[in-house]
Amino acid sequence: GENKDGTNIQTYSANNADAQKFKLIAGSSNNTYGILTKVSSNEKALDVYNFGTADGSNVCQWTYYANSCQLWVFEPCSN
């Protein structure tokens, strides 16, 4: 629930806290989105640490700059 760059994103039991609330904003292309964190007053976003591309790369919170490591694509899936 911290509002600082580098705060680790983790799973936790749902408790309706601001640390578990997010806001989507359109990215630079039609199918990308930034995922902003409410705990940062929508100033920080989910970010793949150090622009990682390998399996297991860490996801943290970082000031939103719409960098490639902060843009996400949502794809449909079936149950």
C-alpha positions as semicolon CSV with decimal commas, in nm:
position;residue;x (nm);y (nm);z (nm)
1;G;0,000;0,000;0,000
2;E;0,296;0,237;-0,033
3;N;0,307;0,531;-0,272
4;K;0,668;0,516;-0,388
5;D;0,855;0,407;-0,699
6;G;0,969;0,045;-0,687
7;T;0,696;-0,077;-0,453
8;N;0,646;-0,446;-0,529
9;I;0,310;-0,561;-0,664
10;Q;0,187;-0,877;-0,495
11;T;-0,130;-1,078;-0,458
12;Y;-0,322;-1,045;-0,133
13;S;-0,665;-1,142;-0,004
14;A;-0,928;-0,897;-0,122
15;N;-0,998;-0,626;0,137
16;N;-1,119;-0,333;-0,078
17;A;-0,817;-0,118;0,016
18;D;-0,689;0,152;-0,221
19;A;-0,379;-0,064;-0,281
20;Q;-0,610;-0,309;-0,461
21;K;-0,778;-0,053;-0,686
22;F;-0,657;0,038;-1,035
23;K;-0,752;0,267;-1,323
24;L;-0,701;0,187;-1,692
25;I;-0,597;0,461;-1,933
26;A;-0,548;0,429;-2,308
27;G;-0,187;0,389;-2,417
28;S;-0,015;0,515;-2,728
29;S;-0,172;0,250;-2,953
30;N;-0,531;0,133;-2,971
31;N;-0,478;-0,192;-2,786
32;T;-0,246;-0,087;-2,500
33;Y;-0,335;0,044;-2,156
34;G;-0,158;0,188;-1,856
35;I;-0,275;0,044;-1,524
36;L;-0,260;0,324;-1,266
37;T;-0,267;0,262;-0,891
38;K;-0,523;0,437;-0,674
39;V;-0,285;0,437;-0,376
40;S;-0,065;0,680;-0,578
41;S;-0,357;0,906;-0,672
42;N;-0,321;0,767;-1,027
43;E;0,032;0,903;-1,070
44;K;0,209;0,564;-1,070
45;A;0,143;0,252;-1,274
46;L;0,217;-0,118;-1,293
47;D;0,567;-0,144;-1,437
48;V;0,787;-0,440;-1,533
49;Y;1,102;-0,369;-1,334
50;N;1,409;-0,268;-1,536
51;F;1,221;-0,323;-1,868
52;G;1,241;-0,700;-1,803
53;T;1,122;-0,936;-2,076
54;A;1,220;-1,273;-1,927
55;D;0,977;-1,508;-1,758
56;G;0,958;-1,418;-1,390
57;S;1,038;-1,047;-1,436
58;N;0,910;-0,851;-1,136
59;V;0,614;-0,616;-1,153
60;C;0,634;-0,305;-0,937
61;Q;0,477;0,042;-0,918
62;W;0,658;0,334;-1,087
63;T;0,579;0,691;-1,188
64;Y;0,376;0,668;-1,510
65;Y;0,560;0,775;-1,825
66;A;0,380;0,544;-2,074
67;N;0,705;0,352;-2,130
68;S;0,685;0,014;-2,303
69;C;0,732;-0,159;-1,966
70;Q;0,417;0,016;-1,838
71;L;0,180;-0,061;-2,124
72;W;-0,038;-0,370;-2,115
73;V;-0,253;-0,554;-2,369
74;F;-0,577;-0,723;-2,267
75;E;-0,672;-1,029;-2,468
76;P;-0,995;-1,228;-2,457
77;C;-0,977;-1,574;-2,308
78;S;-1,218;-1,857;-2,253
79;N;-1,298;-2,023;-1,924
